[in-house]
Amino acid sequence: MKIAIINPWAISGKSIGGTERFVIDLAESLKELGNEIDVYMFSGENHKEQGINYININLFEMQGEADEYIIQDTFGNFETEESYNELAKKIENKIDVSKYDCIHLNSQLFLQAWKGKKRIFTIHTNPFEYELAWGKKSFVKMLELMKKYKNNELTTFVAPSKYYAEEYEKLTEGGIKYIPHAIDVNRLYTKDSKDDITQKYNLNREKIRIVVPSRLEPMQKQPMLVIEACCLLENDIKDKIEIVFTGLDKQYIKFVQELQDKAKNNNLDIKIIRFDKMSEAYKIADLTVLPSKSESFGYSALESLSLGIPTILNNIPTFREIAKGNNNVQIFDNSAVELKNRLQELIISKKYEERNLPNDKWSKKYNLNTFAKNYFDLMI
């Protein structure tokens, strides 16, 4: 089959967003099944990787990478069907899908695009995140459009978590398929040594390194919660740690100073780094912390746990799904005090000194071949 994957965000080896990493794994695993795959992006660099074409349609005729703010400025908040129609018209003019047997779409913003084509939507944005990004009126309009297509034989909706598959099924009164994201663990390894990466990014090789591998968005991802928790640690433990944030996308630079000021005022050693590859960030991690208030899935959690890194997760439904059956997880209840307690336990016990790979039963849930076959079955 010839399959087109449409993704609004730029994709490269430096991609930090879960949606972008999902696209890479989906494209490569479908390619392994013998399919021909093209990935289309609104911006970014044209390139070919593992036999897959990554194509920049330059939707906004700009240099650099597009973000959600550019989409809002161009099409509005998607509170009316007109916004969806305008986006559909623009991308349909940019991408000729006539040669493809199926198209895979990574945003509900594309609901009005290619309505006469076999299409699979993966829902990467849960209700909380959608309203945070686009507002309540837009969320209501999006649900209205999903209901319009819920029984359309050409359109299928997929959610990567069982919890949100059931939530969207209630909201749309329709059948939502459930396919958990999978992981290509090989993509998460690097041949570079921990010492070499530490030196490359001017990190302190003597300290216990807490890595926060998510975007610096303040409301959903809650990076400040990690700082607040570490402020509560005893001074002798504070002196032993270095906190590394990886989510330095350009639209979040404006939030950096607040994090740095809070850390400086509390004698915390923090670094905010855009790594060349996420494999570098995981290689130098002693502990991983994901304080997100909400996640449609939790790609970084899956990555960290697949590598056997001691991982602290906020107590949200999708993280609980991923954590089930994995012994490297600590859960906290969305408070600085609880997160501090979990960090303190891991540091005092020195559990950060070793990695324990997950058991086979857990790993099989996120097997890449099963994942690809499940998606392919929906496409034929």
N, C-alpha and C positions, 0 to 999 in steps of 0.2 A: 504493500500500500504506500501511497504518497500522502504524507501527513504534514500539515502546517501547524506550528505552535505560535500563537500570538501572545506576546507578553509586553506590557507597557514599559517595563524598566530595562535598562541596558544590562547586558550580561557579559561577564568576563571572569577571568581567574580571580579577580579581586572582589567579586560580588559578595556582599555580606547579608543581603536579604534572603529570607527563607524561600520566597517565591522564586527568586532567581536560581537558587541552588536546586530547588525542585525541578525547574525547567531543564537544567543540565542533566539531572538524573533521569527524568522522564525521556528526554530526547535520546540519550545514549542507550538506555535500556530498550526503547522501542527500535532503535537502530540495530541492536543486537538480535532482535527478532526478525531482521531482514527487511525492515521498512526503510523508506527514503524520507528523511526528516529535514525540514527547513524551519528555522526559528526566526520570527520577525520581531523587531524591537522598535520602539518609538525613537530611540537615540542610541548612541554608543558606537563602537568600532565594528565594522564588518570584519569577520574572521571565520575561519573554518577550523573546527576542532573535532577530532574523533569521527571524521567523515560527515559532520553536521554543519550546514551553512547557518551562520548567525548574521542576519541581514538587517541593517539599519534603514528604516524607511524614512528617516528624518522628518517625522510628522510636523515638527514645529520649525523646520528650517533654521536650526540653531547649531552652535558648537557646544560640545560637552554633553552632559547627560540630563535628560528630562526628569522631573519629579512631579509629585502630586499637585504642587502649587501651580506649575505651568498648565497642567490639565484643567485646573479650576479656572485660571485666568482666561483660558481659551474657550471653554465650553460651559462655564458656570458650575453650579453645585448639583446639577442633575436632579433638580426638583421637578422638572417637567420632562415630558417625553421628547420635546424638541432637542434638549441637550444630547440625549441618547441617539437621536436621529442624525444630528450634526456630526457627532463623533463617528457613527457608523458610515455615513457618506464619505467622510474624509479618509478613513482607513480602507474602505472598499475601493476608493480610487487609487490608493497606493499599493494595494496587494491584489493580484489576480489569483483567485483561489480555484479557478476552473480546472487546473491540472491536479488538484488534490482530491483524494477520496474522503478525507475527513479533516476538520480543523479543530484544534484544541485551544480554548480560550481561558486566560488566567484572571479575568476580571468581569464582574457583573456589569461594568460600564459598557461592555460590548453586546448587551442583550439584543440590540436592534440590528446588529451586523450579520450579514450572510444568513438571513433567516431561511433561505431555501437550500442550505447546505447541511450535510451531516455535521453536527457540532457537539463537542463535549465541553462543559464548563466545570472547572475546578474552583470551588468556593474557598478563596484564601482569606476572606474578610468576614469575620463573625458580626453579629448585630451590634455589639458594643463598638467594635473597631469601625464599622461602616458609619455609624452615627457620629463617631468622633471625627472621622475624616470628612464626611459630606453633609452631616446634619440629619435631623429627624425626618424632614419632608422628603429628602432624597431617599432615605431608607424606605419610607412608605411607597414611594414611586417605584423603586427597584423591586420590592416585593410584588407590586401590582404587575410588573412586567414578567417576573418569574412565574406568577400564576397563569399568565397568558400563554406561556410556553410549556407548562408542566406536563401537558398531555400530548405535546407535539412529538411525533415519531422521529423527527430529525434532531431533537434537542434533548440532551441528558445533563443532569446536574449531579456533581460528585462533591462530597465533603470529605476531608481527610481525617476527621475525628468522628467517632460514633456519636458523641454528645451533640455536636453541632449538626450532624446529619439529621438527628431526631428533632433538634430545635427548628431547623429550616423546614423540615417536613410538616411540623405543626403550623408554622407561619404561612406556608404556601399551600397547605392542604394537598400536597403532592408527594410523590415518591422521590426521595433523594438517595442516591447511591452512596455507599460508604467504602472508600478505599484509602487505608492509611498510607501516608508517605513512606517511601522506602529510603534506603541509604546505600550509596556506593562508598563503603568504608575506605577503599583504596584511594579515593580522592582526598581523604582526610589525613593521609600520611605524607611526610616530607623526608627526604634523605638528609636534609640539613640537621646538624646536631642542635640540642637545646642550648649549648654554650654559644654556638655560632649565631643563632637567632637572637639570643640575649644580647650579645655584643652588637649585632646589626642594628638593633632598635634602642641601644643605650639603656638597657634594663639592668637591675641589680641582681647579679647571680647569687647573692647570699640570702636573698629574701624569699619568703613563701609567696608565690604569685597567685593572686585571685583574678581570674579572667572573667569578664562579663561580655560574652560574645553576641550582643544584640545592639540594635540601633539606639542612638541617644535621644530618641523621642521620649518626652518627659511624662506623658499621661498614661500611655499604655505600657511602655517598657520599664518605666520607673527606675532609671539609673541612680537617681538621688537616694533611693532607699538603701542601696548598697553602701553609699557614703555614710548615711545616717546610722546604719547598723555598725559600721566599723568605728565610728566615733564613740560608740558605747563600750568598745573593747578596753581592757586594761592596757595601760601604757606599754608594759613590757611586750604584750602581744602586738599592739600597734606598730611597735618598732621593728617587728619581724616580717611585716607584710608589705606587699606592693600590689596595688589594685590596677588592673589593665583593662580599659574599655576599648572595644574594637569598632564600635559602630559609628565611625566618623564620616557619614555622608554629608555632602555640602549643606543640605537643608537643615542640618542639626548643629552646625558650627555655632549658631547663636546661643546654644544651651551650654557650651563648653565652659565659659567663664564662671558660671554659677557653681558648677561642679568643682572647678579648680579652687575657687575661693573658699568653699566649704571645707575642702580637704586641707588647704593651707592653714586655715584657722584652727584646725583640729589635729595638726601634725601628722597628717596622713600622706603617704607616698603614693601618688596616682600617676598613671600615664594614659594618654588617649591617643591611640595609634590606628592608622588605616594600614593594616598589614597587606603585603603583596599577595598573600594567599592565606585563607583561613586555616590551612593546615599548619602554618607557622604559629598562629595564636594557640591552637590546641596543643602543639608540641611543647610550648613553654608553660602551659597551665599546670599548676599543682592542684588547684580547685577551680571549679566553674560555678558561677552563680547566675541564675536567671530569675529576676524579681518581677517579671511581667504580671500586670494586673489582669491581662487577657491575652489569649493566643488562639487562633483558629486551629492550629496544630501544635507547633513547638519544634521547629526544625533544629534549632541550636541544641535543645535538650536531647533530641535523638542523636545528634552528632556526638555530643560530649559523652553520653552514656554508651554509645557504640564503641568509643575508644577506651572505656573503662576509667574515665576520669571521675573522681569523687565530685558529685554534682548536687547543688542545693537548688531546689525548685520551689516557686510559690505554689500555694495550695489552690490551684485552679483545675477545672475539669479535664482539659486536654493534657496538662502535665501529669495529672493522676493516671490518665490512660497510658501514657508513655512509661511512667515510673513502675507500673504494675509488673512484678516479676523480676525487677532489676535491683540488685543489692547495693549498688553504688549511689543510691539516692537518699538525700535528706529533704524533708518537706517542712516548710514554715508557713505560718498563717498571716502573710501580708503585713507584718509589723517589723519595725527596726529591732525591737527587743528580741523577738523570736529568731530573726535572721542572725543577730549577734550571737545568740545561744548556739545555733547550729554551727556557725563559723568557729566559735570557741571550742566546741566539742571536737571538731575535726582537727583543729590546730594542736590542741593539748594532747590528743590521742595519737597525733602524727599519722593519721590515716591518709593524709595527702601525699605521703612518701611513696605510695605504690598504686599501681593501676591494676584493676581486676576486670578482665574482659567479661562481658555478659554471657550468661548461659545460652545454649543452643535454642532452647524453647523461646526465650525472649527475642533472640536475633531473627528467628524464622518469621516472626510477625512482621518484620520490616525487610524481608527478602526482596531484592531488586527484580528478580525474574518473575516472582509471583505478582508483584506490583505492576510490572509491564504487561503481563498477560491479562490481568484484570482490566487494565485500561484498553488494551487491544480488543478484548472481547466486546467492549462497549462501542468500539469504532467500526466493527465489521457489519 
